[in-house]
Structure formats: structure tokens, C-alpha cells
Amino acid sequence: MWLATKRPGLGGGLVLGLAALAPGRLVLDLQFAVNGPLTIRPELYLPDRFLGSSAVGAGFWLLVAGHLLTGAAGVAAWRALRSHDEPERRRWRLLVPLLAVVAGAGLLTAPVHSGNGFLLARAAFEGPWPALGGYLLLAAALPLAAALALAAPAEPVARGALAGLAAAAFAVAAPPVLAGLFRDDLDVAWGPVLALVATAGIAGLAGTRLTEAVAEGTENLAGAAKLPSLFWWRLTTGLLGLATAVAAVIGALAPQVAVTALNPGAVTPVSAAADSPARWFLLVAAVVLAVPAAGVLVTKTAALARPVLGVVWAGIVLAGTAVLNTALTATQAGNLAGFGGTAAPVFTYDLGAGAAWTFAALVLAALAALAAAGTGVVEREDAGEGATRGNVLAPAVAGAILAVAAFGLPVFAVPGYVAAGLWSRFDTPSWGLLTAAAVVVGAAALATRSRPKPAAALLAGAALLTALHAAELPLVGGSLGGASPATGFWVALAATAALLVAAGLAVSRQGRRAP
């Protein structure tokens, strides 16, 4: 309130930053109304006995009201501060969004390590759907809000928005850390600590000058200054792409689940490991990503390889969520001690090394996507606006529509097996399907407004993504046995053909462009 009267730009930006995470925090807290005992929020709720459900009290409604009022304040601040002025060039355009992605990744991990039998601490992907939806909204809103904050026309608004975003993220990450410090049955997990460190970095950068200073007489050197900047952007993008591919390869080959069996009276437990039937799918997705990632590091191929990488990173999410589903399904069974009588063996299921590396590949894929987008912005500044655009609207739209249908339909059919989808049986792999569908639609839309060569590269990357989805038939269905092509397989092939036709038209337009 004091800032709103004394420094309205800074105060309004602060409210905008706080409001950016309000939707995610609201969805996260809705878990209390759905099933409170499954909510891993030791600062607000810590069960002392086994419960199937719980009724909400006055505190829940105060939480909901607080989030709604924060969102309303953000809308009011945006209406008061909106401007049509062109934003100035900001510093930290790469670092701040990367820190936001790191903070979001930290929030997706287990908030605490629990020795309390009544509090089963799990990562976001292992928890119930309201909690998972809330954490995913927080992880997505953090880099998006950071990028939008840096695009604010006025520097006080940009600094206030970054500070508010850091404060909102701090409010989510700090309580689990304190719970791990002050309770004997809880221990601090690395995820919230990582989020706090990244959040502190964002807050520190919010206190610095964000507008780049341009010295007098250096305007003519702008073109020369772009080349080193583009070099570092491409280097970062390529290295992140290769790191993602390496993590995905390790995640595909390492065991996803560690199984331990201890018979009553036995001294030494018997250990075993289990792999995911989708591991070859993830391995192929890693190879598909590694090729354009290496191409980004080569000067002659970087301009075409970067748009391809900006699309095929979603293949890691598509395959990685399918692989993680094996580990998450097994660990949700928990400890089976006590079932079948006292003579029954005790089985425990734990996440294997492959699950950890697969999750790391998902995080790195998001970072590579963000770096590829930043590289595209710099490349567009270097190229200017004089290029001719190809008319690829019709096949691109057809390919996008077919791709959405393909990702929403099963690729193969196996007797007794029901695959996760977008419109039925929404499960962990469904998030990968949703991500891939959104990326293909976005690439097709961007290609219609891009120069011919980047448009062709975007459409080729989208075709690779739909072809990768069709490849689930041999790569995943083959390991299950008795798989036959389903509707999604044929639709995915049709989407791939339409996108390749659009890419060919873009290239032909480039060839016929007037000198």
C-alpha cells in the first residue's frame, strides 16, 4: 500500500509478480478440499492418524479468498500499468528465465523427506491431481512471468514484478524447508532448497539496473555486437540439447524401479530392478534431439538446426513421461508388508536411477526449449524483416489439426491394455501428449509468420515429433506383445505427411523468391 502511493510503478509491479503465482497456489490448496491427508503441507496440515478424507475448516476458505483477492489485485494493477510503449532492451534476458525454470523444477520434487508414517512425502508427479496441477501451474508460470516482467516498458514495473515473483515463490518453497529443520520426523529435501536459491538470485537481480545502457556513438556497432551474442545463445542452446539427450539415454538404459524382497526370517534382502517398456521410445527421442543439438553448435547448420531443436525437445517430454509412469505406478503400491499373512514376503518399491535421470532430462528439455526460443529472438533481430514468407497456411493448419487428433488417440492396441490419452484415462503420459500437441500447434502457427527456411525447419521438426509418436507402435507396443495399429497411428502418419508437404512448400517459396 505504501509503494502504491509513493512509487506506483514499483508497487504495481510487485502486485503483478505476486498475482502471477496465485492461480497455481489456488489449485494447489484445493487439494485440502479433495483429500486433505494426501496434501504434503506440514506447515498447514500434519495428520497424526490414518484418514481417508477430511473436512475443511475456516482456514481453507481464508486461503482461497487470499488467492482470489491477490489475483484480482493483479488484474487491477495490470489495468493501471498497461502501456503501448516499446520495452527497452533488458539485461539478464537469459539468466532470469533460467533461474525461474530451476525454481520451478525444484518445486516439482518432494518438498520434504518424511519419517512420519502418516505423511507420505512424494514428488509432484507421484501426488494427487489437484496438487500436481498446482505445482505444474507454478512451474510454468515462473519462467513465463519472469519473461513478461522483463518485457515491461517501465523499469520500475519490471523490477517490482521480479521482486513480487520471487516473494511468491519464496512463500511456496520456504515452509517445507522450515518444517524439515524444526521437526524431528521430517528432513529437508533438496528441491525446495534449490528453489530458494534460484528465487534469491531472481530477487537479487531485481535490485539491479535492468535496462541496458547504450553509450553514445555505438549505434553503428550494434550489428557487430549481435554476432558474439548470437554465438553464446547458440552455444547454450546446443549444450543444453546435448545434455538433455545424454540424461535421456541414461534414463532409458538405467532401471526405473528398485524392488527389494525380504522373506520372514531371512538375513539378506533380495534386490531386483525393473525397466520401463517405453525405454526404447525414450532412447530414440534422445537420438532425435541430439542430432539438431549438435547441428546448433556448427555455424553452417545452426540457423536450420535451432528451429528443429525448438520443436523436438517435446519428444523427450512425450517419451519421458511414458517412462516415468512405470516408476510412479510401482512406487504408489508402497510397502506391501502385512498383505497375505505373516508368512508373506515384504516387498518395497523405490525409484531407480533411471527415474532420476529421466526427470533430469525433462528439466533440461525445458531449459533447452527456453534457450532455443531466446536464440530465435536474437536470430530474428539479426535477419531483419526483408525476407519473403511462404504461403503454407493450408497444409500447416491441416497438419496441426491432425497432430492434435493423433496425440489424443491411441497409437496401438493390446488386449487388456488401455493407454493413457488426452480425453480418457488422463495419466502421467497424458502430460507428455498434451505438451507435444501444444508444441506442434505452436510451431505450425509460428511457421505461417516466419521466413521460408526457418518455417521449413519448424515444420520439419513438427513432422519429426508426430513421426516419433507413430513410432510408439514398434518401440512400445512391440515390448508389450500382440500390438496392432490403432487409429492414432494412421492419423499420426497423415499429420507427418501434411507437415512435410508444408515444409516442402516453404522451401519451394524460398527458391522462387525474387532477388
MITIKOL-388382 format. One record per residue (C-alpha): chain; residue number from 1; x, y, z; residue in one letter. Coordinates in steps of 0.2 Angstrom, whole numbers, always signed. Layout:
BEGIN
(atom A, NUM, (X, Y, Z), A)
...
***
This chain:
BEGIN
(atom A, 1, (+0, +0, +0), M)
(atom A, 2, (+14, +12, +4), W)
(atom A, 3, (+23, +8, -13), L)
(atom A, 4, (+6, +10, -22), A)
(atom A, 5, (+6, +28, -16), T)
(atom A, 6, (+24, +33, -16), K)
(atom A, 7, (+31, +23, -31), R)
(atom A, 8, (+16, +16, -41), P)
(atom A, 9, (+26, +8, -54), G)
(atom A, 10, (+36, -2, -42), L)
(atom A, 11, (+21, -6, -31), G)
(atom A, 12, (+10, -11, -46), G)
(atom A, 13, (+24, -22, -52), G)
(atom A, 14, (+26, -31, -35), L)
(atom A, 15, (+7, -35, -36), V)
(atom A, 16, (+9, -42, -53), L)
(atom A, 17, (+23, -53, -48), G)
(atom A, 18, (+13, -60, -33), L)
(atom A, 19, (-3, -62, -44), A)
(atom A, 20, (+7, -72, -57), A)
(atom A, 21, (+8, -87, -45), L)
(atom A, 22, (-10, -85, -37), A)
(atom A, 23, (-18, -97, -49), P)
(atom A, 24, (-6, -111, -46), G)
(atom A, 25, (-7, -108, -27), R)
(atom A, 26, (-26, -109, -28), L)
(atom A, 27, (-26, -125, -37), V)
(atom A, 28, (-13, -132, -25), L)
(atom A, 29, (-23, -128, -10), D)
(atom A, 30, (-39, -136, -17), L)
(atom A, 31, (-31, -152, -13), Q)
(atom A, 32, (-37, -149, +5), F)
(atom A, 33, (-55, -149, -1), A)
(atom A, 34, (-52, -165, -11), V)
(atom A, 35, (-42, -176, +1), N)
(atom A, 36, (-33, -167, +15), G)
(atom A, 37, (-22, -182, +21), P)
(atom A, 38, (-13, -183, +4), L)
(atom A, 39, (-8, -164, +5), T)
(atom A, 40, (+10, -163, +9), I)
(atom A, 41, (+9, -146, +18), R)
(atom A, 42, (+16, -149, +35), P)
(atom A, 43, (+16, -130, +39), E)
(atom A, 44, (-3, -131, +37), L)
(atom A, 45, (-9, -149, +40), Y)
(atom A, 46, (+0, -164, +48), L)
(atom A, 47, (-11, -179, +51), P)
(atom A, 48, (-7, -189, +67), D)
(atom A, 49, (-18, -205, +61), R)
(atom A, 50, (-24, -213, +45), F)
(atom A, 51, (-38, -204, +37), L)
(atom A, 52, (-47, -207, +21), G)
(atom A, 53, (-53, -189, +19), S)
(atom A, 54, (-55, -173, +29), S)
(atom A, 55, (-67, -159, +31), A)
(atom A, 56, (-61, -141, +28), V)
(atom A, 57, (-61, -128, +41), G)
(atom A, 58, (-61, -109, +40), A)
(atom A, 59, (-43, -108, +36), G)
(atom A, 60, (-46, -116, +19), F)
(atom A, 61, (-58, -103, +14), W)
(atom A, 62, (-47, -89, +20), L)
(atom A, 63, (-33, -97, +9), L)
(atom A, 64, (-45, -97, -6), V)
(atom A, 65, (-50, -79, -3), A)
(atom A, 66, (-32, -73, -1), G)
(atom A, 67, (-28, -81, -18), H)
(atom A, 68, (-43, -74, -27), L)
(atom A, 69, (-40, -57, -20), L)
(atom A, 70, (-22, -57, -25), T)
(atom A, 71, (-27, -62, -42), G)
(atom A, 72, (-40, -48, -43), A)
(atom A, 73, (-26, -36, -37), A)
(atom A, 74, (-15, -41, -51), G)
(atom A, 75, (-29, -38, -64), V)
(atom A, 76, (-31, -20, -56), A)
(atom A, 77, (-13, -17, -57), A)
(atom A, 78, (-11, -23, -75), W)
(atom A, 79, (-26, -11, -80), R)
(atom A, 80, (-17, +3, -71), A)
(atom A, 81, (+0, +0, -78), L)
(atom A, 82, (-3, -6, -96), R)
(atom A, 83, (+6, +4, -109), S)
(atom A, 84, (+9, +3, -128), H)
(atom A, 85, (+26, +9, -127), D)
(atom A, 86, (+40, -1, -134), E)
(atom A, 87, (+50, -10, -120), P)
(atom A, 88, (+68, -6, -118), E)
(atom A, 89, (+82, -19, -120), R)
(atom A, 90, (+84, -28, -104), R)
(atom A, 91, (+99, -36, -96), R)
(atom A, 92, (+98, -54, -88), W)
(atom A, 93, (+86, -59, -103), R)
(atom A, 94, (+93, -77, -102), L)
(atom A, 95, (+98, -78, -84), L)
(atom A, 96, (+82, -73, -75), V)
(atom A, 97, (+70, -86, -85), P)
(atom A, 98, (+83, -99, -82), L)
(atom A, 99, (+83, -96, -64), L)
(atom A, 100, (+64, -97, -64), A)
(atom A, 101, (+64, -114, -73), V)
(atom A, 102, (+76, -120, -60), V)
(atom A, 103, (+65, -114, -46), A)
(atom A, 104, (+50, -122, -54), G)
(atom A, 105, (+59, -139, -56), A)
(atom A, 106, (+64, -138, -38), G)
(atom A, 107, (+45, -136, -33), L)
(atom A, 108, (+41, -152, -43), L)
(atom A, 109, (+51, -163, -32), T)
(atom A, 110, (+47, -170, -15), A)
(atom A, 111, (+45, -155, -3), P)
(atom A, 112, (+52, -165, +12), V)
(atom A, 113, (+59, -181, +17), H)
(atom A, 114, (+47, -189, +29), S)
(atom A, 115, (+50, -202, +43), G)
(atom A, 116, (+32, -200, +48), N)
(atom A, 117, (+21, -214, +43), G)
(atom A, 118, (+6, -203, +42), F)
(atom A, 119, (+14, -191, +30), L)
(atom A, 120, (+20, -199, +14), L)
(atom A, 121, (+31, -186, +6), A)
(atom A, 122, (+30, -188, -13), R)
(atom A, 123, (+36, -178, -28), A)
(atom A, 124, (+23, -168, -38), A)
(atom A, 125, (+21, -182, -51), F)
(atom A, 126, (+18, -195, -38), E)
(atom A, 127, (+4, -185, -29), G)
(atom A, 128, (-14, -182, -32), P)
(atom A, 129, (-20, -172, -47), W)
(atom A, 130, (-25, -156, -39), P)
(atom A, 131, (-8, -155, -31), A)
(atom A, 132, (+1, -160, -47), L)
(atom A, 133, (-9, -147, -57), G)
(atom A, 134, (-5, -133, -44), G)
(atom A, 135, (+14, -137, -45), Y)
(atom A, 136, (+14, -138, -64), L)
(atom A, 137, (+5, -121, -65), L)
(atom A, 138, (+18, -114, -53), L)
(atom A, 139, (+32, -122, -63), A)
(atom A, 140, (+25, -115, -79), A)
(atom A, 141, (+21, -98, -73), A)
(atom A, 142, (+38, -94, -65), L)
(atom A, 143, (+48, -93, -82), P)
(atom A, 144, (+33, -85, -91), L)
(atom A, 145, (+30, -72, -78), A)
(atom A, 146, (+49, -68, -77), A)
(atom A, 147, (+50, -66, -96), A)
(atom A, 148, (+35, -55, -96), L)
(atom A, 149, (+42, -45, -82), A)
(atom A, 150, (+57, -41, -92), L)
(atom A, 151, (+47, -35, -106), A)
(atom A, 152, (+38, -22, -96), A)
(atom A, 153, (+40, -5, -104), P)
(atom A, 154, (+45, +4, -87), A)
(atom A, 155, (+59, -2, -77), E)
(atom A, 156, (+51, +1, -60), P)
(atom A, 157, (+37, -11, -66), V)
(atom A, 158, (+49, -24, -72), A)
(atom A, 159, (+59, -23, -55), R)
(atom A, 160, (+44, -24, -45), G)
(atom A, 161, (+37, -39, -55), A)
(atom A, 162, (+53, -49, -52), L)
(atom A, 163, (+53, -45, -34), A)
(atom A, 164, (+34, -50, -32), G)
(atom A, 165, (+38, -66, -42), L)
(atom A, 166, (+52, -70, -30), A)
(atom A, 167, (+42, -67, -15), A)
(atom A, 168, (+28, -78, -21), A)
(atom A, 169, (+40, -92, -25), A)
(atom A, 170, (+48, -90, -8), F)
(atom A, 171, (+31, -92, +1), A)
(atom A, 172, (+29, -109, -8), V)
(atom A, 173, (+47, -115, -5), A)
(atom A, 174, (+51, -109, +12), A)
(atom A, 175, (+38, -118, +23), P)
(atom A, 176, (+44, -136, +19), P)
(atom A, 177, (+62, -131, +22), V)
(atom A, 178, (+57, -124, +39), L)
(atom A, 179, (+47, -140, +43), A)
(atom A, 180, (+62, -151, +39), G)
(atom A, 181, (+73, -140, +50), L)
(atom A, 182, (+61, -140, +66), F)
(atom A, 183, (+53, -157, +66), R)
(atom A, 184, (+62, -172, +71), D)
(atom A, 185, (+52, -184, +59), D)
(atom A, 186, (+55, -173, +44), L)
(atom A, 187, (+71, -169, +34), D)
(atom A, 188, (+75, -155, +22), V)
(atom A, 189, (+74, -160, +4), A)
(atom A, 190, (+85, -153, -10), W)
(atom A, 191, (+71, -147, -21), G)
(atom A, 192, (+64, -133, -10), P)
(atom A, 193, (+82, -128, -6), V)
(atom A, 194, (+86, -126, -25), L)
(atom A, 195, (+70, -116, -27), A)
(atom A, 196, (+75, -104, -13), L)
(atom A, 197, (+92, -102, -20), V)
(atom A, 198, (+86, -98, -38), A)
(atom A, 199, (+72, -87, -30), T)
(atom A, 200, (+86, -77, -21), A)
(atom A, 201, (+95, -75, -37), G)
(atom A, 202, (+80, -68, -45), I)
(atom A, 203, (+77, -56, -31), A)
(atom A, 204, (+95, -50, -31), G)
(atom A, 205, (+94, -47, -50), L)
(atom A, 206, (+78, -37, -47), A)
(atom A, 207, (+88, -25, -36), G)
(atom A, 208, (+100, -21, -51), T)
(atom A, 209, (+98, -10, -66), R)
(atom A, 210, (+88, -19, -79), L)
(atom A, 211, (+89, -8, -94), T)
(atom A, 212, (+105, -9, -104), E)
(atom A, 213, (+115, +7, -106), A)
(atom A, 214, (+120, +11, -124), V)
(atom A, 215, (+134, +23, -125), A)
(atom A, 216, (+134, +37, -137), E)
(atom A, 217, (+142, +34, -154), G)
(atom A, 218, (+140, +15, -153), T)
(atom A, 219, (+124, +13, -163), E)
(atom A, 220, (+133, +9, -179), N)
(atom A, 221, (+142, -5, -169), L)
(atom A, 222, (+125, -14, -165), A)
(atom A, 223, (+127, -26, -179), G)
(atom A, 224, (+144, -31, -174), A)
(atom A, 225, (+139, -33, -156), A)
(atom A, 226, (+125, -46, -161), K)
(atom A, 227, (+137, -59, -168), L)
(atom A, 228, (+145, -63, -151), P)
(atom A, 229, (+128, -63, -143), S)
(atom A, 230, (+121, -75, -155), L)
(atom A, 231, (+136, -86, -153), F)
(atom A, 232, (+133, -88, -134), W)
(atom A, 233, (+115, -91, -137), W)
(atom A, 234, (+118, -105, -149), R)
(atom A, 235, (+132, -112, -138), L)
(atom A, 236, (+120, -113, -123), T)
(atom A, 237, (+106, -120, -133), T)
(atom A, 238, (+116, -134, -141), G)
(atom A, 239, (+125, -139, -125), L)
(atom A, 240, (+108, -139, -116), L)
(atom A, 241, (+101, -150, -130), G)
(atom A, 242, (+115, -162, -129), L)
(atom A, 243, (+114, -163, -110), A)
(atom A, 244, (+96, -167, -112), T)
(atom A, 245, (+100, -181, -124), A)
(atom A, 246, (+113, -188, -113), V)
(atom A, 247, (+102, -188, -97), A)
(atom A, 248, (+88, -196, -108), A)
(atom A, 249, (+99, -210, -114), V)
(atom A, 250, (+105, -214, -96), I)
(atom A, 251, (+87, -213, -90), G)
(atom A, 252, (+82, -225, -104), A)
(atom A, 253, (+95, -238, -100), L)
(atom A, 254, (+96, -237, -81), A)
(atom A, 255, (+82, -246, -71), P)
(atom A, 256, (+67, -237, -66), Q)
(atom A, 257, (+62, -246, -51), V)
(atom A, 258, (+72, -255, -37), A)
(atom A, 259, (+62, -269, -30), V)
(atom A, 260, (+68, -277, -13), T)
(atom A, 261, (+60, -293, -6), A)
(atom A, 262, (+64, -299, +12), L)
(atom A, 263, (+56, -316, +17), N)
(atom A, 264, (+52, -318, +36), P)
(atom A, 265, (+67, -324, +45), G)
(atom A, 266, (+79, -320, +31), A)
(atom A, 267, (+95, -311, +34), V)
(atom A, 268, (+99, -303, +17), T)
(atom A, 269, (+86, -295, +7), P)
(atom A, 270, (+84, -300, -12), V)
(atom A, 271, (+85, -285, -24), S)
(atom A, 272, (+80, -283, -42), A)
(atom A, 273, (+77, -270, -54), A)
(atom A, 274, (+63, -266, -67), A)
(atom A, 275, (+64, -257, -83), D)
(atom A, 276, (+50, -247, -92), S)
(atom A, 277, (+43, -254, -108), P)
(atom A, 278, (+44, -237, -115), A)
(atom A, 279, (+63, -236, -113), R)
(atom A, 280, (+67, -238, -131), W)
(atom A, 281, (+55, -224, -135), F)
(atom A, 282, (+65, -213, -124), L)
(atom A, 283, (+81, -218, -132), L)
(atom A, 284, (+75, -214, -149), V)
(atom A, 285, (+68, -197, -144), A)
(atom A, 286, (+86, -194, -137), A)
(atom A, 287, (+94, -198, -153), V)
(atom A, 288, (+81, -187, -162), V)
(atom A, 289, (+86, -172, -151), L)
(atom A, 290, (+104, -175, -151), A)
(atom A, 291, (+106, -173, -170), V)
(atom A, 292, (+99, -155, -171), P)
(atom A, 293, (+108, -150, -154), A)
(atom A, 294, (+124, -155, -162), A)
(atom A, 295, (+119, -145, -178), G)
(atom A, 296, (+116, -129, -167), V)
(atom A, 297, (+135, -130, -162), L)
(atom A, 298, (+140, -129, -181), V)
(atom A, 299, (+140, -112, -189), T)
(atom A, 300, (+134, -118, -206), K)
(atom A, 301, (+119, -128, -199), T)
(atom A, 302, (+114, -118, -184), A)
(atom A, 303, (+101, -107, -192), A)
(atom A, 304, (+91, -123, -198), L)
(atom A, 305, (+95, -134, -183), A)
(atom A, 306, (+89, -122, -170), R)
(atom A, 307, (+71, -122, -176), P)
(atom A, 308, (+71, -141, -176), V)
(atom A, 309, (+78, -142, -159), L)
(atom A, 310, (+65, -129, -153), G)
(atom A, 311, (+51, -142, -158), V)
(atom A, 312, (+59, -159, -155), V)
(atom A, 313, (+63, -156, -137), W)
(atom A, 314, (+45, -160, -133), A)
(atom A, 315, (+49, -178, -139), G)
(atom A, 316, (+59, -180, -123), I)
(atom A, 317, (+43, -175, -113), V)
(atom A, 318, (+32, -186, -123), L)
(atom A, 319, (+43, -202, -120), A)
(atom A, 320, (+50, -197, -103), G)
(atom A, 321, (+33, -196, -95), T)
(atom A, 322, (+29, -213, -103), A)
(atom A, 323, (+44, -220, -95), V)
(atom A, 324, (+41, -212, -78), L)
(atom A, 325, (+24, -219, -77), N)
(atom A, 326, (+32, -236, -74), T)
(atom A, 327, (+41, -230, -59), A)
(atom A, 328, (+27, -219, -52), L)
(atom A, 329, (+14, -234, -54), T)
(atom A, 330, (+26, -246, -45), A)
(atom A, 331, (+31, -234, -30), T)
(atom A, 332, (+12, -229, -27), Q)
(atom A, 333, (+10, -248, -22), A)
(atom A, 334, (+21, -243, -7), G)
(atom A, 335, (+27, -256, +5), N)
(atom A, 336, (+16, -272, +4), L)
(atom A, 337, (+21, -279, +21), A)
(atom A, 338, (+6, -287, +30), G)
(atom A, 339, (-3, -292, +15), F)
(atom A, 340, (-6, -311, +13), G)
(atom A, 341, (-2, -315, +32), G)
(atom A, 342, (+13, -316, +42), T)
(atom A, 343, (+22, -328, +31), A)
(atom A, 344, (+21, -317, +16), A)
(atom A, 345, (+37, -308, +10), P)
(atom A, 346, (+39, -290, +12), V)
(atom A, 347, (+41, -280, -5), F)
(atom A, 348, (+47, -262, -6), T)
(atom A, 349, (+47, -252, -22), Y)
(atom A, 350, (+59, -237, -24), D)
(atom A, 351, (+63, -226, -38), L)
(atom A, 352, (+78, -232, -48), G)
(atom A, 353, (+92, -222, -55), A)
(atom A, 354, (+83, -221, -72), G)
(atom A, 355, (+69, -212, -65), A)
(atom A, 356, (+80, -199, -58), A)
(atom A, 357, (+89, -197, -74), W)
(atom A, 358, (+73, -196, -84), T)
(atom A, 359, (+66, -182, -73), F)
(atom A, 360, (+83, -173, -75), A)
(atom A, 361, (+80, -175, -94), A)
(atom A, 362, (+63, -167, -93), L)
(atom A, 363, (+70, -152, -83), V)
(atom A, 364, (+84, -150, -96), L)
(atom A, 365, (+72, -151, -110), A)
(atom A, 366, (+63, -136, -103), A)
(atom A, 367, (+79, -127, -101), L)
(atom A, 368, (+84, -131, -119), A)
(atom A, 369, (+67, -125, -126), A)
(atom A, 370, (+68, -109, -117), L)
(atom A, 371, (+86, -106, -124), A)
(atom A, 372, (+80, -111, -141), A)
(atom A, 373, (+67, -98, -140), A)
(atom A, 374, (+79, -84, -134), G)
(atom A, 375, (+91, -89, -149), T)
(atom A, 376, (+77, -87, -161), G)
(atom A, 377, (+73, -70, -155), V)
(atom A, 378, (+92, -65, -157), V)
(atom A, 379, (+92, -73, -174), E)
(atom A, 380, (+77, -63, -180), R)
(atom A, 381, (+85, -47, -174), E)
(atom A, 382, (+100, -51, -185), D)
(atom A, 383, (+90, -56, -200), A)
(atom A, 384, (+79, -41, -201), G)
(atom A, 385, (+61, -41, -209), E)
(atom A, 386, (+65, -41, -228), G)
(atom A, 387, (+63, -59, -231), A)
(atom A, 388, (+48, -67, -241), T)
(atom A, 389, (+36, -78, -232), R)
(atom A, 390, (+29, -94, -240), G)
(atom A, 391, (+11, -97, -240), N)
(atom A, 392, (+10, -113, -231), V)
(atom A, 393, (-6, -109, -221), L)
(atom A, 394, (-17, -123, -228), A)
(atom A, 395, (-6, -138, -225), P)
(atom A, 396, (+1, -132, -209), A)
(atom A, 397, (-16, -130, -202), V)
(atom A, 398, (-21, -147, -208), A)
(atom A, 399, (-5, -154, -200), G)
(atom A, 400, (-9, -146, -184), A)
(atom A, 401, (-27, -152, -183), I)
(atom A, 402, (-21, -170, -187), L)
(atom A, 403, (-7, -169, -174), A)
(atom A, 404, (-20, -164, -160), V)
(atom A, 405, (-31, -179, -165), A)
(atom A, 406, (-16, -191, -166), A)
(atom A, 407, (-9, -186, -149), F)
(atom A, 408, (-27, -188, -142), G)
(atom A, 409, (-29, -206, -149), L)
(atom A, 410, (-20, -222, -145), P)
(atom A, 411, (-6, -227, -157), V)
(atom A, 412, (-8, -246, -154), F)
(atom A, 413, (-20, -258, -147), A)
(atom A, 414, (-15, -273, -135), V)
(atom A, 415, (-28, -284, -127), P)
(atom A, 416, (-31, -280, -109), G)
(atom A, 417, (-21, -264, -110), Y)
(atom A, 418, (-28, -246, -110), V)
(atom A, 419, (-16, -232, -115), A)
(atom A, 420, (-16, -215, -107), A)
(atom A, 421, (-24, -202, -118), G)
(atom A, 422, (-30, -184, -118), L)
(atom A, 423, (-49, -187, -117), W)
(atom A, 424, (-49, -203, -107), S)
(atom A, 425, (-38, -211, -94), R)
(atom A, 426, (-28, -195, -91), F)
(atom A, 427, (-12, -201, -83), D)
(atom A, 428, (+6, -196, -81), T)
(atom A, 429, (+10, -199, -100), P)
(atom A, 430, (-5, -188, -104), S)
(atom A, 431, (+5, -173, -99), W)
(atom A, 432, (+18, -178, -112), G)
(atom A, 433, (+5, -180, -126), L)
(atom A, 434, (-3, -163, -121), L)
(atom A, 435, (+15, -155, -122), T)
(atom A, 436, (+19, -162, -139), A)
(atom A, 437, (+2, -157, -146), A)
(atom A, 438, (+4, -139, -140), A)
(atom A, 439, (+21, -138, -147), V)
(atom A, 440, (+16, -144, -164), V)
(atom A, 441, (+1, -132, -165), V)
(atom A, 442, (+13, -118, -159), G)
(atom A, 443, (+26, -122, -172), A)
(atom A, 444, (+13, -123, -186), A)
(atom A, 445, (+6, -106, -181), A)
(atom A, 446, (+24, -98, -180), L)
(atom A, 447, (+29, -106, -197), A)
(atom A, 448, (+15, -96, -206), T)
(atom A, 449, (+23, -80, -200), R)
(atom A, 450, (+41, -85, -202), S)
(atom A, 451, (+54, -83, -216), R)
(atom A, 452, (+55, -98, -228), P)
(atom A, 453, (+70, -108, -221), K)
(atom A, 454, (+65, -106, -203), P)
(atom A, 455, (+47, -110, -207), A)
(atom A, 456, (+53, -126, -216), A)
(atom A, 457, (+64, -131, -201), A)
(atom A, 458, (+49, -128, -189), L)
(atom A, 459, (+38, -139, -199), L)
(atom A, 460, (+51, -152, -201), A)
(atom A, 461, (+53, -153, -183), G)
(atom A, 462, (+34, -154, -180), A)
(atom A, 463, (+34, -169, -193), A)
(atom A, 464, (+48, -177, -183), L)
(atom A, 465, (+38, -176, -167), L)
(atom A, 466, (+22, -184, -175), T)
(atom A, 467, (+33, -197, -183), A)
(atom A, 468, (+40, -201, -166), L)
(atom A, 469, (+23, -203, -159), H)
(atom A, 470, (+18, -215, -173), A)
(atom A, 471, (+35, -225, -169), A)
(atom A, 472, (+27, -229, -152), E)
(atom A, 473, (+19, -244, -161), L)
(atom A, 474, (+35, -254, -163), P)
(atom A, 475, (+45, -246, -149), L)
(atom A, 476, (+32, -248, -135), V)
(atom A, 477, (+19, -259, -142), G)
(atom A, 478, (+32, -271, -148), G)
(atom A, 479, (+38, -274, -130), S)
(atom A, 480, (+21, -277, -124), L)
(atom A, 481, (+17, -291, -136), G)
(atom A, 482, (+2, -293, -148), G)
(atom A, 483, (+1, -275, -153), A)
(atom A, 484, (-8, -269, -168), S)
(atom A, 485, (-10, -252, -176), P)
(atom A, 486, (-24, -241, -169), A)
(atom A, 487, (-32, -225, -176), T)
(atom A, 488, (-19, -214, -168), G)
(atom A, 489, (-5, -222, -179), F)
(atom A, 490, (-13, -218, -195), W)
(atom A, 491, (-18, -201, -190), V)
(atom A, 492, (+0, -198, -184), A)
(atom A, 493, (+6, -203, -201), L)
(atom A, 494, (-6, -192, -210), A)
(atom A, 495, (-1, -177, -199), A)
(atom A, 496, (+18, -181, -203), T)
(atom A, 497, (+14, -181, -222), A)
(atom A, 498, (+4, -164, -221), A)
(atom A, 499, (+18, -156, -211), L)
(atom A, 500, (+31, -162, -223), L)
(atom A, 501, (+21, -155, -238), V)
(atom A, 502, (+20, -138, -229), A)
(atom A, 503, (+39, -139, -226), A)
(atom A, 504, (+42, -143, -244), G)
(atom A, 505, (+31, -128, -250), L)
(atom A, 506, (+41, -116, -238), A)
(atom A, 507, (+57, -122, -246), V)
(atom A, 508, (+50, -120, -264), S)
(atom A, 509, (+44, -102, -260), R)
(atom A, 510, (+62, -99, -255), Q)
(atom A, 511, (+68, -105, -271), G)
(atom A, 512, (+56, -94, -281), R)
(atom A, 513, (+59, -78, -271), R)
(atom A, 514, (+63, -63, -281), A)
(atom A, 515, (+81, -56, -280), P)
***
